[in-house]
Amino acid sequence: MKLIALDIGLKRIGLALSLDGKIVTPLEAVIRKNRDQASREVKSEIDRWGIDEIVVGLPLGSSRDEMYRRFSHFTSLLNFSGKIHYQDEELSSFEAKESMKGVIKQKRDGRIDSLSAKIILERYLKI
């Protein structure tokens, strides 16, 4: 089963891929200019890899309902007919930043966002 994880943010969308449910690889993040452009680029990756299911990182805090509403709206723009799962993303960005400390500076190119998506997908797969 081919899965892709999304770490949806206001400026970037981190992406991570698993083609076999065992190995997760971060992909290049989508730099978000607007919702339509971002959904087209994410959809392009979904089609490129023949994705069966999507895993979306969702915060568990007090804003969970609002974030779920926003994220489900974004995923509806993907016109994806497969299953969409929501996974707790708590501290995934922090973990991603910590794992890259000293390796890269805090550039806003999306690498941290895609590492966060990788962590989210690993949690979902329980790797």
Secondary structure by P-SEA (a helix, b strand, c coil): cbbbbbbccccbbbbbbbccccbbbbccccccccaaaaaaaaaaaaaaacccbbbbbbbcccaaaaaaaaaaaaaaaaccccbbbbccccaaaaaaaaaaccccccccccaaaaaaaaaaaaaaacc
